[in-house]
């Protein structure tokens, strides 16, 4: 959910990949429905395991898990303590979606305000 909301908010200015400490086989149907309400099609989403390669790729790691996420020294971590939408009814997933969307907007604003890194 966060990846798709981030992609829309960033509009190509920043990139996102999602991964989980214990990903399921497919995106939750109710999450897809909640995103579709915002005209975001995530039907092609494939869950991925959070591994060293994905952490290495990221400048910022947004964790929604507690102690299950691996921590790599030198990486910036942001913790979003949010409930897992798995098994929740659509109205609760909408509330989670809206909370994620709000946090994503704040993160994108912060990233937009950062001066470009010189290479």
C-alpha positions as CSV (number, residue, x, y, z in Angstrom):
1,X,0.0,0.0,0.0
2,X,2.7,2.5,1.0
3,X,4.7,1.8,-2.1
4,X,1.8,2.7,-4.4
5,X,0.8,5.7,-2.4
6,X,4.4,6.9,-2.4
7,X,4.8,6.5,-6.1
8,X,1.7,8.6,-6.8
9,X,2.7,11.3,-4.3
10,X,6.3,11.4,-5.6
11,X,5.3,11.5,-9.2
12,X,8.6,10.2,-10.4
13,X,10.8,12.5,-8.2
14,X,11.6,9.6,-5.9
15,X,11.4,5.8,-6.1
16,X,10.0,3.2,-3.7
17,X,10.2,-0.6,-3.3
18,X,8.1,-2.5,-0.8
19,X,9.1,-5.6,1.1
20,X,8.2,-7.4,4.2
21,X,9.7,-9.5,6.9
22,X,7.1,-12.2,6.2
23,X,5.4,-11.4,2.9
24,X,2.3,-13.2,1.8
25,X,1.9,-14.8,-1.6
26,X,-0.2,-12.0,-3.0
27,X,-1.5,-8.6,-2.1
28,X,-4.6,-8.6,0.2
29,X,-7.8,-8.2,-1.8
30,X,-9.2,-5.6,0.6
31,X,-6.0,-3.5,0.2
32,X,-6.3,-3.6,-3.6
33,X,-9.9,-2.5,-3.2
34,X,-9.0,0.4,-0.9
35,X,-6.3,1.6,-3.3
36,X,-8.7,1.2,-6.3
37,X,-11.0,3.7,-4.5
38,X,-8.2,6.2,-5.0
39,X,-7.8,5.1,-8.6
40,X,-4.5,3.3,-7.8
41,X,-4.3,-0.1,-9.5
42,X,-2.0,-2.4,-7.5
43,X,-3.4,-5.6,-9.0
44,X,0.1,-6.4,-10.4
45,X,1.8,-6.1,-7.0
46,X,4.0,-9.1,-6.0
47,X,5.1,-9.2,-2.3
48,X,8.9,-9.4,-1.7
49,X,11.0,-10.4,1.2
50,X,12.9,-7.6,2.9
51,X,16.5,-8.6,2.2
52,X,19.9,-7.0,2.3
53,X,19.7,-6.0,-1.4
54,X,16.5,-4.0,-1.0
55,X,17.9,-2.4,2.2
56,X,21.1,-1.5,0.4
57,X,19.1,0.1,-2.5
58,X,17.2,2.4,-0.2
59,X,18.2,5.8,1.2
60,X,15.4,5.6,3.7
61,X,13.8,2.4,5.1
62,X,10.3,2.9,6.3
63,X,9.5,0.1,8.8
64,X,5.9,-0.7,9.8
65,X,7.1,-3.8,11.7
66,X,8.5,-3.9,15.2
67,X,11.5,-6.1,15.9
68,X,11.0,-8.3,12.8
69,X,12.8,-5.8,10.5
70,X,16.5,-6.2,10.0
71,X,18.6,-3.1,10.9
72,X,21.6,-2.2,8.9
73,X,24.0,0.4,10.5
74,X,24.3,3.6,8.5
75,X,20.8,3.4,7.0
76,X,18.1,5.9,7.9
77,X,15.1,4.2,9.4
78,X,11.6,5.6,9.9
79,X,9.2,3.7,12.0
80,X,5.5,3.9,11.2
81,X,3.6,1.9,13.8
82,X,0.6,1.0,11.8
83,X,-1.7,-2.0,12.0
84,X,-1.4,-4.8,9.4
85,X,-4.5,-4.6,7.1
86,X,-4.5,-8.4,6.8
87,X,-7.9,-9.7,7.8
88,X,-9.4,-6.3,8.5
89,X,-12.7,-5.1,7.0
90,X,-12.6,-2.4,4.3
91,X,-13.5,0.5,6.6
92,X,-10.5,-0.3,8.8
93,X,-8.3,-0.7,5.8
94,X,-9.4,2.7,4.5
95,X,-8.4,4.3,7.8
96,X,-5.0,2.6,7.5
97,X,-4.7,3.7,3.9
98,X,-5.4,7.3,4.9
99,X,-2.9,7.2,7.7
100,X,-0.3,5.8,5.3
101,X,-1.1,8.4,2.7
102,X,-0.7,11.2,5.2
103,X,2.7,9.9,6.3
104,X,3.8,9.3,2.7
105,X,2.9,12.9,1.9
106,X,5.0,14.2,4.8
107,X,8.0,12.0,3.7
108,X,7.7,13.1,0.1
109,X,7.6,16.8,1.2
110,X,10.7,16.1,3.3
111,X,12.6,14.4,0.5
112,X,11.6,17.2,-1.9
113,X,13.0,19.8,0.5
114,X,16.4,18.0,0.7
115,X,19.1,19.5,-1.5
116,X,20.2,17.2,-4.3
117,X,23.2,15.0,-3.4
118,X,26.3,15.9,-5.4
119,X,27.9,13.0,-7.1
